[in-house]
C-alpha cells in the first residue's frame, strides 16, 4: 500500500511539475501551449481552437521541439544553426524560465528563455498576443558570451508544428505588374520553400505571406487555416517540411541565403516578427483578423483618414514646367481630391531628370522646370484648396549624376566587375552611416525648405544584384540583413521628426508589401498595373493580409473599361487619380466629382469594416466583395462583371455578416449621370439577404460593368 501511495505521489508531483512548465498563449479563439519534456527541452504541445476552460489540459502530446536546433539528433531543417569558437556546429536549448505580462486588456507578452547547457548561448522566444484580433506575433533574440564571435547560418523567427491528414498551401507570387497572384497546391512529403533573394524590392516575385489549410483545401467560410506573414522588408524564407510521419513543420524568418552572420559576444541578434493567425472558419476570418489587427497595431495612424489625390504622371510624365503643373491643380480641385502629387522628374540640374537614366541622387529642384522651387507649387496648390505632395526615391542613384561622381564609395557594386544596371540605376550603400544621413537629409531638407508639403511617395525601383558594400569590407555576408536594418534606422529618424506625415510605400509597384515597413507608412502601392481587370485580382490577393486603407488604388486610363468600372474598382482601396482631368467630358467630370463625395461617405465602412469576399474572380468571370460596419448597420457591396460571355448565367449572391433580425434597404450608388439603376430601392430582412440572397444581375448581363450597392439597416 505504501509503495502504491509513493508511486501515486510521484506521479502527482510529476504532473504538477509538468503543469508548472506549461506556457499558455491565448487569444479569443486560439490556444498555443508549450511544455517542457523530460530532457528539459521546450516542445509545442498544442495549437488550435481555444481550450475551454483556458486552463484545461489537452490530450495532444506533440513531442516536437518548439525551436529546433542543428547538429543534434533532429533530422528537420533547423530553426537555428550556430558554429562555436571551437568549431562545434551543434546547439542544445533547454528551458530556463518564462514570464507572461499583460500590457493592457487586449495585449499580453510572453518571454521564454532557453540556454545551451554547455556553451554560453541564450535564445529568448518572444510572443505578443492580441486577444480580440486573434493575432500572435513571434520573434527571437539570440545572444552569447563566448570569447570570440560565433557563426550563425540559420536564425528563424518562429516554428510551428502540425499533425493533419493533408495540407494545402496558398502562395502569393508574381512579377512587376502581376503582383499577388494566388496559387494553391497540396503539400507532399519533403520541403517546400517560399523565399526571396532580392535584398531591396524583395517582394518582386514572391510576397512574404501564405495561407495554410489543414486536412483539406479551405474556402472563405469553412476549413482550418493558418495565415502568416513576416514583418521584414528584405529577404525572407518560409519553409514547409512534411516529414515521414506526415507531420508538418513550418519555419519563418530572414532568408539565410548568402547571409552567414558573425555574432559578436554580448551582441543581441533580434529576428523580425512572424505574424500569424488561425481560424477554423475559413480564409475570410483569417483575413478579417489581419485587417483589424493592422488598423489597430500594424500600420501608421491606422485610424487616421487617408488623403485622396491626383497624380501628374499620366498627364505629363517627366516633361512639365511650373505653368503646366499649376494648371493641373485646378483638376484636383474640380475632382474634390485632397492633394496633388508631383511625381518623378522635378529634380537635378547638371544631369536633369528628363528620363530614368539621369539625375537620381541629385535632389535639388530643377531650375529650368521649376524656377521658383517646390515652395511656390505648395502655395499655388493651397490657393486652389489642395494640399501638395512629392515623389522621392532616396535609396537609389543613376551613374549619370553628381552623387555618383562625388561618392563612388557610397554605392553597392562589385569590385573588378562591370556595373549592372536595372532601370538605369544602382542602390546606395545604406549600411554606411554617412549614406543613412544623406537619405534622411533628402527627406528632411525637402520638408524644411518647403513648408506645407503634406505627402511623400517613397519609391524604390530596383533590387540588389552584383552587390558589394565598400563599408562592410570583410563582412559582405551581413549586407542583406544590415541594409534592411539601416533602412529602418532612417525611417525611425524620419518618423521621430515627422511622426504623422502621410507616406506611400512604393517599390516599382508591390515590391515592398510587409508589416516591417508598414509601421512607418500610411499606405502602399500594390502595383504599377492599374488596369482594373488586373487590379481586381491584385487587390483580392492583398486583401488576405492588408486592410483597404493601405492599398492605394488610382483611376487611370489603363485598360479598356468604362470610367465607372475603373472608378468602382479603385473605390475598393485608398482612392486616387492619375489621369488628365481636362480630357474629361462634362458628364465624366461630374461623375468623378460625385464619386469622390460618395467615396468619402462610404470609406469608413470599407476601411474599417468586415470584409467578405463573396465571389472570387478565380472561380467565374465576376467578383463580389462586401464590407460591413462593425455594428452591422451598413454594408457596401462591390460587384464586377469581367470578361463575361452571352451564355453566362450568374446565381444569386448571399450576403454575409448582417443582423438576421434587421431589415435592410438595398440601393445602388455611384451611378454614371444619365443612367438608371436596375436594382430599385428594395427592403429585405438580413435573414433573407444571407440565406436566400439577391441577384446582382437583375438586368442584361453586360461585360466589363460594375455596381456598388449600399445596404442600410432601417
Secondary structure as GFF3:
##gff-version 3
##sequence-region A 1 714
A	DSSP	alpha_helix	2	21	.	.	.	ID=ss1
A	DSSP	beta_strand	23	26	.	.	.	ID=ss2
A	DSSP	beta_strand	30	36	.	.	.	ID=ss3
A	DSSP	beta_strand	42	49	.	.	.	ID=ss4
A	DSSP	beta_strand	80	83	.	.	.	ID=ss5
A	DSSP	beta_strand	94	102	.	.	.	ID=ss6
A	DSSP	beta_strand	107	115	.	.	.	ID=ss7
A	DSSP	beta_strand	121	130	.	.	.	ID=ss8
A	DSSP	beta_strand	135	144	.	.	.	ID=ss9
A	DSSP	beta_strand	150	163	.	.	.	ID=ss10
A	DSSP	beta_strand	167	173	.	.	.	ID=ss11
A	DSSP	beta_strand	181	186	.	.	.	ID=ss12
A	DSSP	beta_strand	190	195	.	.	.	ID=ss13
A	DSSP	beta_strand	206	214	.	.	.	ID=ss14
A	DSSP	beta_strand	224	231	.	.	.	ID=ss15
A	DSSP	beta_strand	236	242	.	.	.	ID=ss16
A	DSSP	beta_strand	247	254	.	.	.	ID=ss17
A	DSSP	beta_strand	261	263	.	.	.	ID=ss18
A	DSSP	beta_strand	269	270	.	.	.	ID=ss19
A	DSSP	beta_strand	273	279	.	.	.	ID=ss20
A	DSSP	alpha_helix	282	293	.	.	.	ID=ss21
A	DSSP	pi_helix	294	298	.	.	.	ID=ss22
A	DSSP	beta_strand	309	311	.	.	.	ID=ss23
A	DSSP	alpha_helix	313	316	.	.	.	ID=ss24
A	DSSP	alpha_helix	322	335	.	.	.	ID=ss25
A	DSSP	beta_strand	339	342	.	.	.	ID=ss26
A	DSSP	alpha_helix	373	383	.	.	.	ID=ss27
A	DSSP	beta_strand	387	392	.	.	.	ID=ss28
A	DSSP	beta_strand	396	397	.	.	.	ID=ss29
A	DSSP	alpha_helix	402	406	.	.	.	ID=ss30
A	DSSP	three_ten_helix	408	410	.	.	.	ID=ss31
A	DSSP	beta_strand	426	427	.	.	.	ID=ss32
A	DSSP	alpha_helix	433	449	.	.	.	ID=ss33
A	DSSP	beta_strand	453	458	.	.	.	ID=ss34
A	DSSP	three_ten_helix	476	478	.	.	.	ID=ss35
A	DSSP	alpha_helix	479	497	.	.	.	ID=ss36
A	DSSP	beta_strand	502	505	.	.	.	ID=ss37
A	DSSP	alpha_helix	515	518	.	.	.	ID=ss38
A	DSSP	beta_strand	523	525	.	.	.	ID=ss39
A	DSSP	alpha_helix	532	542	.	.	.	ID=ss40
A	DSSP	three_ten_helix	548	550	.	.	.	ID=ss41
A	DSSP	beta_strand	551	555	.	.	.	ID=ss42
A	DSSP	alpha_helix	563	570	.	.	.	ID=ss43
A	DSSP	beta_strand	574	577	.	.	.	ID=ss44
A	DSSP	three_ten_helix	581	583	.	.	.	ID=ss45
A	DSSP	alpha_helix	586	608	.	.	.	ID=ss46
A	DSSP	beta_strand	610	615	.	.	.	ID=ss47
A	DSSP	beta_strand	622	628	.	.	.	ID=ss48
A	DSSP	beta_strand	634	641	.	.	.	ID=ss49
A	DSSP	beta_strand	663	669	.	.	.	ID=ss50
A	DSSP	beta_strand	681	685	.	.	.	ID=ss51
A	DSSP	alpha_helix	686	691	.	.	.	ID=ss52
A	DSSP	beta_strand	705	713	.	.	.	ID=ss53
###
